[in-house]
């Protein structure tokens, strides 16, 4: 996926991180899994949203990529 395939909010945060306005997180996979887990466990969100977050987190966990 390319940055231009992402929604406006993701592109905005990308620009802020790139410009130094927002902090860069070196262990991005850990950050993503932690965030997806929070979404998946939030019972106030729609089940479809929670399931999508859980699926994405599980795929990241099972992948062979590790944060350096």
Residue pairs with C-beta under 8 A, 6 or more apart in sequence:
3 10
3 11
3 14
4 11
6 14
13 22
16 22
17 23
17 24
25 31
26 67
26 68
27 67
27 68
28 67
29 60
29 65
29 66
29 67
30 67
32 56
32 57
32 60
33 57
33 60
33 61
36 53
36 54
36 56
36 57
36 60
37 53
37 57
39 45
39 49
39 50
39 53
40 50
40 51
40 53
40 54
40 57
41 50
42 50
43 50
